[in-house]
Amino acid sequence: MSEVPAVAAQHASTIGPGRLILVVGPSGAGKDTLLGLAKAACTGDHSIVFPRRLITRQASSSEDNEEVSADAFQRAVAAGDYAMHWEAHGHRYALSRAINDEISAGRTVIANVSRTVIAAARRNYANAVVVSITAPPDVLAARLAMRARSSDGLLAQRLARTVDESTSTPDFTIVNSGTAEYHARQLVRIIKGERWDD
């Protein structure tokens, strides 16, 4: 399934001074696991915000998402309620425009997004940082097969999906093949602007 991205256009300068950290990567890379651990590690730090994604499919226990109907999603798009939205694997995803207020207030916002929104996000946000979380192909395949979520579509299609990498070169790459705790600590260091690769 192709992905159709959209980031709400800005009429003046880019949004800042806070940071927008965009987490991307293939299905099965463990993005939600690392984000969950990073969120727990940042509890109590009100300068860091983990917004819930809105998705037109049933919420999952492994993700911190909010389910919305296709009709409600389309109404929100028409009303300009989303900072960015995209389509993937037959479902639609979005982040609320509320993230813009958080970033304008100087906070760091971190979210799992599609690579296809990166180019527009970099144009619209003053401090956009892209973190790619990936894993070896055999690890990705094993994780997807173990998850076996029917709404995900065919396993082979998810593994074969590609996105134009020229517009989505990451600032950091985490190869999530070790322990989740170790790689979550790497992610937390990136979120906090610390040295991350030791």
Backbone torsions as a table, in degrees:
resi	resn	phi	psi	omega
1	MET	NA	131.9	179.2
2	SER	-74.7	161.1	180.0
3	GLU	-112.0	131.5	179.7
4	VAL	-115.5	105.7	-174.8
5	PRO	-91.9	159.1	171.3
6	ALA	-155.0	131.5	173.1
7	VAL	-121.7	128.9	-176.6
8	ALA	-56.0	129.3	-178.6
9	ALA	-69.0	143.4	177.3
10	GLN	-106.1	143.9	-174.5
11	HIS	-95.2	-18.0	-178.3
12	ALA	-120.5	-133.7	-178.7
13	SER	-78.1	171.3	179.4
14	THR	-67.6	158.9	-176.6
15	ILE	-85.0	128.6	178.8
16	GLY	-164.5	-172.5	7.8
17	PRO	-88.6	-4.9	-179.7
18	GLY	-65.1	171.9	-177.4
19	ARG	-104.6	145.8	172.7
20	LEU	-114.1	112.8	-179.9
21	ILE	-103.0	116.4	-176.8
22	LEU	-101.9	115.9	178.9
23	VAL	-96.2	124.1	-178.1
24	VAL	-130.0	167.1	176.4
25	GLY	154.0	166.4	-176.6
26	PRO	-70.7	159.8	174.5
27	SER	-58.6	135.4	179.5
28	GLY	90.5	-0.6	-178.5
29	ALA	-74.0	-18.6	-179.6
30	GLY	93.7	24.0	-177.7
31	LYS	-58.5	-48.8	-176.8
32	ASP	-66.8	-34.3	176.8
33	THR	-62.8	-48.8	-179.3
34	LEU	-66.9	-38.0	177.8
35	LEU	-64.0	-40.4	179.0
36	GLY	-62.5	-43.7	178.2
37	LEU	-67.2	-39.6	178.9
38	ALA	-65.5	-40.3	178.5
39	LYS	-61.3	-43.2	178.3
40	ALA	-62.6	-38.5	-179.2
41	ALA	-69.7	-24.3	-178.0
42	CYS	-98.6	6.3	178.8
43	THR	-56.2	132.5	179.9
44	GLY	95.4	-15.8	176.4
45	ASP	-92.7	100.4	-174.2
46	HIS	-76.5	-0.6	176.4
47	SER	-87.9	-3.9	-178.8
48	ILE	-119.5	128.1	-174.2
49	VAL	-123.5	130.1	175.4
50	PHE	-113.0	90.0	-177.6
51	PRO	-70.9	152.1	175.9
52	ARG	-82.6	135.6	173.4
53	ARG	-77.9	150.6	172.7
54	LEU	-104.4	130.8	-173.6
55	ILE	-137.6	141.4	179.9
56	THR	-88.6	47.3	171.4
57	ARG	-149.4	168.0	-177.5
58	GLN	-59.5	137.7	179.0
59	ALA	-62.8	150.4	-179.0
60	SER	-115.1	147.7	179.2
61	SER	-66.9	-20.0	-177.9
62	SER	-91.0	-3.6	-177.4
63	GLU	-128.1	149.7	176.0
64	ASP	-99.5	74.3	-175.5
65	ASN	-120.8	160.9	175.5
66	GLU	-114.3	125.4	-179.8
67	GLU	-79.7	134.2	174.3
68	VAL	-132.9	151.1	178.1
69	SER	-73.9	159.3	178.8
70	ALA	-60.8	-38.4	179.5
71	ASP	-66.4	-45.2	179.8
72	ALA	-64.7	-37.4	177.7
73	PHE	-61.2	-47.2	-177.9
74	GLN	-65.0	-36.5	177.3
75	ARG	-64.5	-39.4	179.5
76	ALA	-66.9	-39.0	176.2
77	VAL	-60.3	-47.2	-178.9
78	ALA	-62.6	-32.6	-178.5
79	ALA	-84.2	-5.4	-179.3
80	GLY	74.0	30.3	-176.5
81	ASP	-81.5	-9.8	-175.2
82	TYR	-109.1	137.3	173.6
83	ALA	-71.9	-35.4	176.4
84	MET	-158.0	151.0	176.9
85	HIS	-150.5	156.8	-178.0
86	TRP	-157.0	169.1	178.6
87	GLU	-121.3	137.7	177.3
88	ALA	-155.7	136.7	175.5
89	HIS	55.9	33.6	176.9
90	GLY	82.4	5.5	179.2
91	HIS	-124.1	161.3	178.6
92	ARG	-113.9	142.9	-174.8
93	TYR	-128.7	151.9	178.6
94	ALA	-157.1	160.4	168.7
95	LEU	-121.0	136.6	-178.5
96	SER	-64.2	151.6	175.1
97	ARG	-64.3	-13.1	178.7
98	ALA	-59.1	-24.0	179.2
99	ILE	-63.8	-28.6	179.5
100	ASN	-64.3	-38.5	177.6
101	ASP	-65.8	-39.8	178.9
102	GLU	-62.7	-45.1	-179.3
103	ILE	-67.5	-39.7	177.5
104	SER	-62.4	-28.6	178.7
105	ALA	-83.5	1.8	175.8
106	GLY	92.7	7.8	-179.1
107	ARG	-85.3	163.8	174.8
108	THR	-99.1	124.9	178.2
109	VAL	-109.9	131.4	-179.9
110	ILE	-127.2	132.8	-176.4
111	ALA	-152.2	151.0	174.9
112	ASN	-84.2	118.1	-176.1
113	VAL	-134.3	176.0	173.1
114	SER	-83.2	145.2	175.3
115	ARG	-57.6	-26.1	-173.4
116	THR	-69.4	-12.8	178.5
117	VAL	-95.0	-4.3	-172.1
118	ILE	-62.5	-48.6	-175.9
119	ALA	-58.1	-45.8	180.0
120	ALA	-68.3	-37.9	179.2
121	ALA	-63.3	-38.9	179.4
122	ARG	-66.8	-28.5	176.0
123	ARG	-74.6	-34.2	-171.0
124	ASN	-95.0	-16.9	-178.2
125	TYR	-119.4	135.1	-174.1
126	ALA	-68.2	-32.1	-175.0
127	ASN	-130.8	66.4	177.9
128	ALA	-90.0	129.5	-179.5
129	VAL	-123.4	129.9	-178.1
130	VAL	-107.8	124.7	177.7
131	VAL	-115.5	117.3	177.3
132	SER	-93.6	124.9	173.8
133	ILE	-110.1	123.8	-176.4
134	THR	-140.3	-178.6	178.9
135	ALA	-160.1	162.1	177.3
136	PRO	-59.4	150.9	-176.0
137	PRO	-53.7	-39.6	-179.1
138	ASP	-67.7	-32.4	177.9
139	VAL	-70.5	-42.4	177.6
140	LEU	-58.8	-47.3	-178.1
141	ALA	-61.6	-43.0	-178.6
142	ALA	-65.7	-41.1	-179.4
143	ARG	-66.7	-42.2	179.2
144	LEU	-65.5	-40.9	179.5
145	ALA	-64.7	-36.0	-179.7
146	MET	-71.1	-35.5	-179.3
147	ARG	-69.8	-46.7	173.9
148	ALA	46.2	51.1	177.3
149	ARG	-87.7	119.3	-172.8
150	SER	-60.0	-32.2	-178.4
151	SER	-73.0	-7.4	-179.4
152	ASP	-77.2	-16.9	-177.4
153	GLY	85.8	-166.8	-175.1
154	LEU	-72.4	134.5	-178.3
155	LEU	-58.2	-44.7	-177.3
156	ALA	-62.1	-37.4	-179.8
157	GLN	-67.6	-39.6	179.6
158	ARG	-66.6	-38.5	-179.7
159	LEU	-70.8	-30.8	-175.6
160	ALA	-88.0	-12.4	-174.6
161	ARG	-64.1	136.3	177.2
162	THR	-127.8	156.6	177.4
163	VAL	-131.6	147.3	179.5
164	ASP	-59.2	108.1	-175.9
165	GLU	-72.4	-18.7	-175.4
166	SER	-64.7	-24.4	-179.0
167	THR	-101.1	1.4	-172.8
168	SER	-133.6	29.5	-179.3
169	THR	-59.4	123.7	-176.1
170	PRO	-76.5	157.0	172.9
171	ASP	-83.7	-29.8	178.6
172	PHE	-138.5	148.0	174.9
173	THR	-129.8	127.0	175.6
174	ILE	-111.3	118.8	176.1
175	VAL	-91.0	101.5	-170.8
176	ASN	-84.2	71.2	-179.7
177	SER	-118.8	-2.0	176.8
178	GLY	-100.5	-146.3	179.0
179	THR	-80.2	146.1	179.6
180	ALA	-61.0	-36.1	-178.6
181	GLU	-63.9	-42.1	179.4
182	TYR	-63.7	-47.9	-177.3
183	HIS	-71.3	-29.6	174.4
184	ALA	-65.2	-37.3	176.6
185	ARG	-63.6	-38.4	174.7
186	GLN	-59.1	-45.2	-179.0
187	LEU	-63.2	-41.5	179.1
188	VAL	-61.7	-40.1	178.5
189	ARG	-62.8	-38.3	177.3
190	ILE	-65.0	-45.3	-179.8
191	ILE	-58.0	-40.3	-176.8
192	LYS	-88.4	1.1	178.3
193	GLY	73.4	26.8	-179.9
194	GLU	-100.6	170.5	173.4
195	ARG	-61.8	132.5	-168.2
196	TRP	-116.9	-14.5	-167.1
197	ASP	-105.2	24.8	177.9
198	ASP	-117.0	NA	NA
